[in-house]
Amino acid sequence: MATPTHTSDDASPTVTLIDNQSQKRIELAILPSNEGPDVIDVRNLYRDMNYFTYDPGFTSTASCDSAITFIDGEKGILLHRGYSIEELASRSDFLEVAYLLIQGELPSKKQRQKFDAEIQLHTMVDEQLISFYNGFRRDAHPMAIMVGVVGALSAFYHDSLDIKDLAQCHLASMRLISKMPTIAAMAYKYTMGQPFVYPDNELTYSENFLRMMFSVPAQEYVPNPVLSRALDRIFILHADHEQNASTSTVRLAGSSQANPFACIAAGIASLWGPAHGGANEAVLNMLNEIGHKDNIHEFIARAKDKNDPFRLMGFGHRVYKNHDPRAQVLRESAHEVLTELGSTEQPLFELAMELERIALEDDYFIEKKLFPNVDFYSGIILKAMGFPTSMFTVLFAVARTAGWVSQWNEMINEPVHKIGRPRQRYIGYGLREYVPTEKR
Ligand code: SDX
């Protein structure tokens, strides 16, 4: 695989920027991408032209080089290290995808066995952490617990904090992927007032998580293969997604050389927002608020009303402007799970499909290219599987930890470490004198 260069050289094609006021001009190199748009290297713009670029929300800005995930928003394509999300969702499993994201290649049988053994080694958490949970109110949102507990891991695992020691970076990466299900299940059990369930390394990653979530000491727990397969597919579909808000948060935190646990805690905080990973919880709340398909048109009208802050949760995406390939896989998975379970959530699923049908026939959604995203169907499956709405984003965080860790490692292994430090377009006061209180 040809690796694009960081640096521009004389042979690079260029664009010329001419300042029509001063007639100053600059040649900006075009750096090639392997897939998707090439990039214009503006790193010398401020030095040579005394201008900043301006791109709130980074809609047209590449923040880094990455070889992990490629998204084509127009064609609805999502590749992880070159493999399509559709193939991985149907033929792989979550831990294999986690290995692929971190190492760049699908594991051999021996490599997979070694990886599984490493993950199994770290599924438990320091027993002292249990008292940490007791500091939360029972009605704490589980994402609040996740942010706190994951950030606190740096207070326990001192032998995996040094980001300049690649062995410690690897150890922290394994601990994070391995412990997230345990920490997440403990957050749920704590809010339920039920005893924590220790991991069982005889089970697969997803089976283990379901058991830690739903088993109780009073009765035997038998994993349901349909549910564990559906959950594993949900984890695969949420594993990584290029430079989204939470991944960019992890990278920015990591650029200051913060320890890996603090970086992932920052990513969890960012993912919590309803415009991002919190949307799956918001979709269920919205569907329950709509209640019946007769009310759909009222909510569609509200979503289109500029004076109404209401948005159709689970619709739209910064990058996908055709369809989110993950939503299509999840729609099929939702149908399988609800059919298998004969779930009471069937009416909610039918309401969601009717909402999707009506929205996709509406000019507003067609013109603005608003399609169901990954969060639109995931919540329905999770609710049918018995997860409370408040746990939906927690599951997103469990899965996305594989992506956050792979992106963080990619950044840590960059030959040149630069702290992320965006500039601004200053629109405030110029210098002015202090005014004493009596004269204000
Ligand atoms: C995730 O980035 C990632 O990769 C994220 C993610 C991942 O895997 O990491 O894919 C996960 O975050 C999925 C998105 C989950 N969020 C939601 O479902 C919340 C609802 N969606 C919107 O908030 C919105 O669509 C965003 C935030 C997802 C994307 O917003 P953009 O790209 O910044 O676009 P925008 O807010 O500027 O909207 C463009 C127009 C606006 O209208 P105009 O001002 O141009 O007239 O579309 C409208 C918006 O009002 N619009 C919507 C809408 N989303 C956008 N109108 C109604 N309902 C919506 N959902």
Residues whose N, C-alpha, C, O or C-beta is under 5 A from the ligand:
A	BS01	SDX	H241 N244 A245 P274 A275 H276 G277 A279 A303 R311 L312 M313 G314 F315 G316 H317 R318 K368 N373 D375
